[in-house]
Every structure is written in structure tokens, then in C-alpha cells.
Amino acid sequence: MASPETEHPKKAFGWAARDPSGVLSPFNFSRRETGEQDVAFKVMYCGICHSDLHMLKNEWGNTTFPIVPGHEIAGVVTEVGSKAQNFKVGDKVGVGVLVGSCNSCQGCAANLENFCPQMILTYSAKNKDGTITYGGYSDSMVVDERFAIRIPDNLPLDVAAPLLCAGITVYSPLRYFGLDKPGLHVGVVGLGGLGHVAVKFAKAFGAKVTVISTSPNKQKEAIERLGADSFLLSKDQDKMKAAMYSLDGIIDSVSAVHPLAPLLALLKPNGKLVMVGLPEKPLELPIFSLCTGRKMIAGSSIGGLKETQEMIDFAAKHNVKPEIEVIAMDYVNTAMERLAKADVKYRFVIDIGNTLNATTS
């Protein structure tokens, strides 16, 4: 059997963790040669998603080491395969959470590759040839053009990167659950990497937006910086009671264990509570609160490639830009420590193009 180095002869470098300590350091590896349907590109920026932190520490039990994280990847095309039709050298391009799928199941047929049972994640997953995928904390990527997203010229690459995971994670449920209509009242729980983008997309759709948080110091930020219409402190029971039956839907981006009954009480009859955060432990399901208003608790995970392209085009048209802190590659371990303490407003983005240097591991 051919080794990964034989099958993937194109030299690449990035930063990887070798064990569940999660500490990243320089790493040399290989990418496959550009195939007929492939697009190769130079990585310029890569966002840091909270799931990168979980995967680095193997907190979900499915990490393959060494791991090169990163699935919010933006760059510039350097080579296209002979049968690739959608990109040319010099185009701005992005890759999100997926780099492959079966292309034959119901999900794939419906442009919902994110629901394909054989989907291939951008990092720490198995390619069809059995080798392991490496993500965007690296100098280059090679990807099937069907899984590449065209980034509009008027959208800077650094702010485009987080949209490829955080953006589609909140855009898709807003669209699918009908919370994208002007005049609706949408709640957003949590004001982190996901939540702050949810506020911006909901406002761009014309909704009235209320941010719900346990932190009173988020109020000024939510309203003055992010454009929310109102703020609700979830620990203030009087204000929570006064806001009952006021929301058409809620996007819940919190990844910590938290009670759902108080949130359901905020919904109008037939309201929808959509979970996009990923708590490590199961949450209690308050059936009584669901039944009394014919309310719904649902979940959503990223989106298909067609919808991801739609999302990024919408963001460019309506000036939806994540709030980012651009960092150098060698700051990444400190950034992970800060991310674990929620000490970022609101998304770290690594300046790969200017700060990643070739090193020998």
C-alpha cells in the first residue's frame, strides 16, 4: 500500500498538535497533487473555531493525531485541474467544514452535503484514499472544486474566513426556519463567535433582534457595536417575565450547559428555539414548556455548499462582516488559552500568508 507521502507528494507546512495537550508547533507534511477536478490555493487567513479547541484536546474522542486544525480558510487560487471549471488562478477562494462527500445520497442530491453519512471533514478525518485530512493552519490547500467557495471581490479575505463556519452555522437556520423575514423578532442567546454573526445576519434580514446573555457587560456591545435592538439579561427574572411570548424564534449559540425552559417562555406560540452551540453534556428537555405553546426545539449544523455560497454572497452584498482579531501564527497557543476563557471579540483569525514561515519539524 502506498504511503501518504507517496500519495500526497506536494510539500506543505503548518502547525499541528501531536497529542491531547493541544499544544501546536511547526509541522511539515504533504498535500496531494492537484487532480483534474481540484483547486489548489495559497492559504492567506484561517479563522479559529471553538471546535478547533475541542478537537485539539480530543474532547469529543474522535481526533486523529497529529492534527492540523482549521476549517475557516480563505486564500488565493494558485492552480486548477484540467477539468475544473469554476475557478481560475488568482481567484479568491474559501473552504469551510467539508472537503468531500459521497455525491450520491439523498443529502448530496439535495445540496445538503453537510448531512451526507460519508462527509469528509476538512481536518482530522479520513480521505477516500485512507489518508488523514489536514486543515487550514497551513500554507496551502488542495480541494475538489465542488467544495470550494468563491469569495466576492468586495469581501476581504480576513473577515470572509469566519463566515465559512460561523457564518453558515447561523445563516442556515435563520433561512430554514423562516426567521429571515422583515418584521420578525429574533432572539440570539450568547454573544460569542457564533452569536455576534447571528445578530448581524438577522439584522440584515430585517428582523428586530434581542440579545440574551448572562453577562450585563455585553449590553453596550450588543446594541452599540453589533446593532441589536435590545438586550435581555437572563438572570433578571423580572425582565425575563416581562419579555414572555415576545419572540418568533431564538438562535441559541451557547456551548455550555444551560436551562432551556426560560428561553422557551420567551417564544410566541409556534416559536422555534434552534440550537447551534454544542454543549458537552445533554441538556434537560422541558416537555411541558414545549406543549403549552406548540413550540419547537431544533438543531442545525453548518449548511450545504450551495447555501454556503449563497450566504457569502449575501454577506458581501449586505456588508455582514464578523468582528475579528487578526493574530500571527506563533500566537496561536496563546489564542487558544484566551478562547477557552472567552477572551476574544469575537473571532481570532490567523494571518497565515504573512506570518507562517517554513520550518522543519
C-alpha positions in Angstrom: 0.0 0.0 0.0 1.3 3.4 -0.9 2.3 5.7 2.0 0.6 9.1 2.5 3.9 10.7 1.4 3.8 8.8 -1.9 0.1 9.6 -2.5 0.5 13.2 -1.4 3.8 14.3 -2.8 3.2 18.1 -2.7 5.2 19.6 0.2 3.2 21.7 2.7 3.8 23.1 6.2 1.7 24.4 9.0 1.2 24.0 12.7 0.0 20.8 14.4 -0.7 19.2 17.7 0.8 15.8 18.3 -1.2 14.8 21.4 -4.2 15.8 23.6 -2.2 18.5 25.3 -3.3 20.5 22.3 -0.1 22.4 22.0 0.6 23.5 18.4 4.0 23.6 16.8 5.5 23.7 13.3 4.8 20.6 11.2 5.9 19.5 7.7 3.5 17.3 5.7 2.3 16.7 2.2 -0.8 17.6 0.1 -1.9 15.6 -2.9 -1.1 16.8 -6.4 -3.8 18.9 -8.0 -6.3 16.5 -9.6 -8.5 17.1 -12.6 -11.4 18.4 -10.6 -9.2 20.1 -7.9 -8.4 23.7 -7.0 -5.1 24.4 -5.2 -4.7 27.6 -3.3 -2.4 29.6 -1.1 -3.9 30.0 2.4 -3.9 33.6 3.4 -6.2 33.6 6.5 -7.8 30.9 8.8 -10.3 31.6 11.5 -10.1 29.8 14.8 -13.4 28.0 15.6 -14.2 26.8 19.1 -14.4 23.3 17.7 -10.7 23.5 16.9 -10.1 23.8 20.6 -12.3 20.7 21.3 -10.5 18.7 18.6 -7.0 19.7 19.7 -7.7 18.3 23.2 -9.7 15.3 21.8 -12.6 16.3 24.0 -15.0 14.6 21.6 -12.9 11.5 21.4 -12.5 11.5 17.6 -9.3 13.3 17.0 -6.5 11.7 14.9 -3.0 13.0 15.8 -1.1 14.8 14.5 -3.9 17.3 13.8 -3.6 20.4 11.7 -6.8 22.3 12.6 -8.7 25.0 10.7 -11.9 25.0 8.7 -12.4 28.7 8.1 -9.9 29.0 5.3 -9.6 31.8 2.8 -6.9 32.2 0.1 -6.0 32.7 -3.5 -6.1 30.1 -6.2 -2.6 29.0 -7.5 -3.5 26.1 -9.7 -6.7 24.5 -11.2 -7.2 21.0 -12.5 -7.7 20.3 -16.2 -11.5 19.7 -15.7 -12.1 22.3 -13.1 -14.5 24.9 -14.5 -15.4 27.3 -11.7 -12.1 28.9 -10.7 -9.0 30.4 -12.3 -5.6 31.3 -11.0 -5.8 34.4 -8.9 -9.4 34.0 -7.7 -10.3 34.5 -4.1 -11.5 31.2 -2.6 -12.6 29.6 0.7 -13.0 26.2 2.3 -15.2 25.5 5.2 -16.0 22.4 7.3 -16.3 19.9 4.5 -13.9 18.8 1.7 -15.8 15.7 0.5 -19.0 13.7 0.4 -20.4 10.6 -1.4 -22.2 12.7 -4.1 -25.0 10.0 -4.3 -27.1 10.1 -1.2 -30.3 12.0 -0.5 -28.4 14.7 1.3 -25.9 15.2 -1.5 -28.7 15.2 -4.2 -30.5 18.0 -2.2 -27.3 20.1 -1.9 -27.1 19.2 1.8 -23.6 17.6 1.8 -23.4 18.5 5.5 -25.9 15.7 6.1 -24.1 13.1 4.0 -23.2 10.0 6.1 -19.9 9.8 4.3 -19.0 13.5 4.5 -15.3 14.2 4.8 -14.3 16.9 7.3 -11.6 19.4 6.5 -9.3 18.1 9.2 -8.7 15.0 11.3 -10.9 12.8 9.0 -10.2 10.1 6.5 -9.9 10.9 2.8 -11.3 8.5 0.3 -7.7 7.2 -0.2 -7.4 6.5 3.6 -5.1 9.3 4.4 -5.9 11.9 7.0 -7.1 15.4 6.2 -5.2 18.4 7.3 -6.8 21.8 7.8 -6.1 25.5 7.3 -3.4 26.2 9.9 -1.1 25.6 6.9 0.3 27.3 3.8 -1.7 25.6 1.1 -4.8 23.5 0.4 -5.9 21.2 -2.4 -9.7 20.6 -2.7 -12.3 19.3 -5.1 -13.7 22.4 -6.6 -17.2 21.4 -5.6 -16.2 22.1 -2.0 -14.5 25.4 -2.8 -16.4 28.7 -2.2 -15.9 31.7 -4.4 -15.3 34.8 -2.2 -16.6 38.0 -3.7 -14.1 40.6 -4.6 -15.6 43.2 -2.2 -15.3 40.9 0.8 -11.8 41.0 2.4 -10.3 37.6 3.0 -9.7 38.1 6.7 -13.4 38.7 7.5 -14.6 36.2 4.9 -12.8 33.3 6.7 -15.0 33.0 9.8 -18.1 33.1 7.6 -17.2 29.7 6.3 -18.1 28.1 9.6 -19.6 30.6 12.0 -21.5 32.4 9.2 -23.2 29.4 7.6 -23.9 27.9 11.1 -26.3 30.8 11.9 -27.4 31.8 8.4 -28.7 28.3 7.5 -31.2 28.0 10.5 -32.3 31.6 10.1 -33.3 30.7 6.5 -34.6 27.2 7.0 -36.8 28.0 10.0 -38.2 31.1 8.4 -36.5 33.7 10.7 -35.3 35.7 7.7 -38.3 37.8 7.2 -38.5 41.6 7.9 -40.5 42.5 11.0 -39.9 39.2 12.9 -38.5 39.4 16.4 -35.4 37.1 16.8 -33.5 36.3 19.9 -29.8 35.4 20.0 -28.5 33.6 23.0 -24.8 34.1 23.7 -22.6 36.8 22.1 -19.5 34.9 21.1 -18.2 33.8 17.7 -21.5 32.4 16.5 -23.9 34.8 18.3 -22.4 38.0 17.1 -22.7 36.9 13.5 -26.3 35.7 14.1 -27.1 39.3 15.2 -25.6 40.7 12.1 -27.4 38.3 9.7 -30.7 38.7 11.5 -30.5 42.4 11.2 -29.5 42.2 7.6 -32.7 40.1 7.0 -34.7 43.0 8.5 -35.6 41.4 11.9 -35.8 43.0 15.2 -33.0 41.4 17.4 -32.8 40.9 21.1 -29.5 39.6 22.6 -30.0 37.3 25.6 -27.0 36.9 27.8 -25.9 36.1 31.4 -23.3 39.0 31.2 -24.6 42.5 31.8 -21.4 44.0 30.4 -22.5 42.6 27.0 -25.4 45.1 26.7 -23.5 48.1 25.4 -21.5 45.9 23.0 -24.7 44.2 21.7 -26.6 47.4 21.0 -23.9 49.9 20.1 -21.4 47.8 18.3 -23.4 45.0 16.8 -26.7 46.7 16.1 -29.0 44.7 18.3 -32.3 46.4 19.1 -32.5 45.3 22.7 -30.7 43.3 25.4 -32.1 40.8 27.9 -30.2 39.8 31.0 -31.2 36.2 31.5 -30.5 36.3 35.3 -33.0 39.2 35.7 -36.2 37.2 36.3 -38.5 40.3 36.2 -37.2 41.3 32.8 -37.4 37.7 31.6 -41.0 37.6 32.7 -41.9 40.8 31.1 -40.4 39.5 27.8 -42.5 36.3 27.7 -44.2 35.5 24.4 -42.3 38.2 22.6 -40.0 36.3 20.2 -40.8 34.5 16.9 -37.6 32.5 17.2 -34.3 32.1 19.0 -30.8 31.1 17.8 -29.0 29.6 20.8 -25.3 29.7 20.3 -24.2 28.7 23.9 -21.9 25.7 24.1 -22.2 25.4 27.9 -24.9 23.5 29.8 -27.9 25.9 30.4 -31.6 25.7 31.1 -34.0 25.8 28.1 -37.3 26.4 29.9 -36.6 30.2 30.4 -35.9 30.5 26.7 -39.0 28.7 25.6 -41.0 31.0 27.8 -39.8 33.9 25.6 -41.3 32.4 22.5 -44.6 33.2 21.0 -46.9 30.2 20.3 -45.4 28.2 17.4 -42.0 29.7 18.2 -38.7 28.0 17.4 -35.7 27.6 19.6 -32.8 26.5 17.4 -29.6 25.1 18.9 -26.3 25.8 17.2 -23.9 25.6 20.1 -22.6 22.2 21.2 -22.7 21.6 25.0 -20.6 18.6 26.1 -23.3 17.2 28.3 -27.0 16.6 27.5 -29.5 19.4 28.3 -32.8 18.9 30.1 -35.8 18.9 27.8 -38.8 20.7 29.3 -41.7 19.0 27.6 -44.4 21.0 29.4 -43.0 24.2 28.0 -43.0 22.8 24.5 -46.5 21.5 24.6 -48.2 24.6 26.1 -47.3 26.8 23.1 -46.8 24.2 20.4 -43.2 25.3 20.4 -40.2 23.7 18.8 -36.6 22.9 19.8 -34.4 22.1 16.8 -30.8 21.9 15.9 -28.7 22.9 12.9 -25.2 22.2 11.7 -23.4 24.3 9.1 -25.0 24.1 5.6 -24.5 22.6 2.1 -22.1 24.1 -0.4 -24.9 25.8 -2.4 -26.2 27.5 0.7 -22.7 28.4 1.8 -22.1 30.2 -1.5 -25.5 31.9 -1.1 -24.5 33.0 2.4 -21.2 34.5 1.5 -22.7 36.4 -1.5 -25.4 37.7 0.8 -22.8 38.8 3.4 -20.8 40.7 0.7 -24.0 42.4 -0.6 -25.2 43.4 2.8 -21.9 44.2 4.4 -22.1 41.4 7.0 -18.6 41.2 8.5 -17.6 39.3 11.6 -15.7 41.2 14.3 -12.2 39.7 14.2 -8.8 39.9 16.0 -6.1 39.1 13.5 -3.1 37.2 15.0 0.2 35.9 13.9 0.8 32.1 13.6 3.1 31.9 16.6 0.4 33.5 18.8 -1.9 30.6 18.2 -1.3 28.7 21.5 -2.0 31.9 23.5 -5.1 32.5 21.4 -6.4 29.0 22.3 -5.9 29.8 26.0 -7.8 33.0 25.6 -10.6 31.3 23.6 -11.1 28.8 26.4 -11.8 31.8 28.6 -14.0 33.5 26.0 -11.4 36.3 25.9 -11.9 37.4 22.3 -14.2 39.8 20.4 -15.3 37.8 18.6 -13.2 35.6 16.3 -9.5 35.0 16.1 -8.2 34.9 12.5 -4.7 33.8 11.8 -2.7 35.8 9.3 -1.3 32.7 7.6 0.0 34.5 4.5 2.2 37.0 6.3 3.2 35.1 9.4 3.6 31.4 8.7 7.2 30.6 7.9 8.6 27.3 6.5 10.1 25.4 9.4 11.5 22.0 9.9 9.6 19.9 12.5 
